[in-house]
Amino acid sequence: MNYESTRGQSAIVSAAEAIKKGIAPDGGLFVPTEKIFINLAEIQDLCSLSYLERAAYILKYFLTDFTKEELTECVERAYGGGNFSSPEIAPVKKLTDNSTVLELWHGPTCAFKDMALQILPHFLVRSLKKTGETAEIVILVATSGDTGKAALEGFADVPGTKIMVFFPEKGVSAVQKLQMVTQVGNNVQVVGVQGNFDDAQSGVKQVFSDLGFSALLADHNFQLSSANSINWGRLVPQIVYYFSAYADLVKGGSIKNGEPINFVVPTGNFGNILAGYYAKSMGLPINRLICASNTNNVLTDFIKTGTYSRNREFYKTNSPSMDILISSNLERLLSELTDRQSDKISQWMAELKNTGTYTIDADLLKLVQGHFWSEYATDEETLATIRKVWFDLNYLMDTHTAVAMHVLEKYRNATGDNSYTVVVSTASPFKFNGSVAKAILDEQTVSEKSEFELLKELSSYTNWPIPEGLRNLDHLKVLHQKVIGKDEIGKAVKEILLG
Ligand SMILES: *Cc1c(COP(=O)(O)O)cnc(C)c1O
């Protein structure tokens, strides 16, 4: 299996090369050159395997330049050894007769980013060896909060790498910020940016596309790479849990093998739900992928109308990891659904960059709508959903998961489709405890308490333990205090690396 750029102007590369580079030299994203099919008998076989075995099984189709032993080793280092707080890694929990929650937050940072970022460093270290790379790899990360910490956890002290994380200084929760600025490791840098996530992401992308800068870095034996979901190595481990959830439901008797089900996914950069699309395109029986947005509903409008427009107000919501107006991975979907019409993709992406908007053709929109459906939830609807699910179903959701739950209700009301549906849960309720506490505790208990006091309140009220990664955060030493303007990311990278 090889990889080509969505923009068609870069050489075709191996998986190792795609993972090492992160983004294609022409500014496009790497996508697989061939289609993969997995039949129902294979899905049946997955039922009796562990998560680790399922992961090795799916990954081998995409990372063909890795040996079976290498993949098994990567999988074991990422998901084995008690690294995840659930032995099932990504357990499904029944909600109602026709819905279940897929919990993707049992990794060290309590959000779904760990599913990919615990394994990416292991892919990368092996990719460097395979491609004969001698330069030190510099991982640049733009984060809306969760990717940053997950990438830092994954890459801290990994030999041959440095990692720099840029986060919107005022756009992340207190817990998220402390998770990042207290990160230890001799190869880590964490920098606040005076701007929003899109500013940070655009700044980082600009550094990647500056060929002169890359040449300068190469002279100093550095090579840039990405841990954002633009990196194929981030996306491919996410395909696994769609298959794994389906296998668990078949195994548990909730569905029959072959029965089409829906997944509703809280969506920001379109990475998670795109992995679901790849699973569907490989033959996993998925009816609809329901794209759940918050008030930054750029994807909802796109899926309804075919016009993508980031020319709109940016809102800070109570599901901050989805506060995004430029969803990078949509480019991959458009490339897949147009059978790699790279001229068109390049044109739309240029329009997006220059004018902030583009419109796809009517027949392409039909294709998009055949696979996806979308709606959004406001902050109030999100809190009301957390409350309702807690009191009616005795399940505690974080804000992002609640966005998905609310959108599922809208979907069912709008379409009458009551097929079995998996609600993809992307964060522990303790990670966004401020909002979660507000939703289920009385005002007196919540008022004037810090996020850290609220962690304890939530824990004693629900009898759920505070996850290890969030305990004692407020007592750790702050190690990173640098804050820069939104146009200074390139300058900061240069200063950090070259002095
Ligand atoms: C990153 C994140 C999302 C959005 O996922 P994408 O792959 O960017 O669409 C949703 N919820 C949480 C908690 C996240 O950390």
The ligand as an SDF file (V2000), in Angstrom:
LIG
                    3D

 15 15  0  0  0  0  0  0  0  0999 V2000
  -10.4270   16.2700   19.1370 C   0  0  0  0  0  0  0  0  0  0  0  0
  -11.7150   16.0480   19.7930 C   0  0  0  0  0  0  0  0  0  0  0  0
  -12.9040   16.0130   19.0630 C   0  0  0  0  0  0  0  0  0  0  0  0
  -12.9470   16.2410   17.5680 C   0  0  0  0  0  0  0  0  0  0  0  0
  -12.3550   15.2000   16.8390 O   0  0  0  0  0  0  0  0  0  0  0  0
  -11.9060   15.4260   15.3150 P   0  0  0  0  0  0  0  0  0  0  0  0
  -11.1980   14.1980   14.9380 O   0  0  0  0  0  0  0  0  0  0  0  0
  -11.0150   16.6340   15.3180 O   0  0  0  0  0  0  0  0  0  0  0  0
  -13.1570   15.6710   14.5380 O   0  0  0  0  0  0  0  0  0  0  0  0
  -14.0790   15.7410   19.7450 C   0  0  0  0  0  0  0  0  0  0  0  0
  -14.0870   15.5670   21.0860 N   0  0  0  0  0  0  0  0  0  0  0  0
  -12.9640   15.6080   21.8180 C   0  0  0  0  0  0  0  0  0  0  0  0
  -13.0500   15.4310   23.2980 C   0  0  0  0  0  0  0  0  0  0  0  0
  -11.7440   15.8460   21.2020 C   0  0  0  0  0  0  0  0  0  0  0  0
  -10.6180   15.8820   21.9480 O   0  0  0  0  0  0  0  0  0  0  0  0
  1  2  1  0
  2  3  1  0
  2 14  2  0
  3  4  1  0
  3 10  2  0
  4  5  1  0
  5  6  1  0
  6  7  2  0
  6  8  1  0
  6  9  1  0
 10 11  1  0
 11 12  2  0
 12 13  1  0
 12 14  1  0
 14 15  1  0
M  END
$$$$
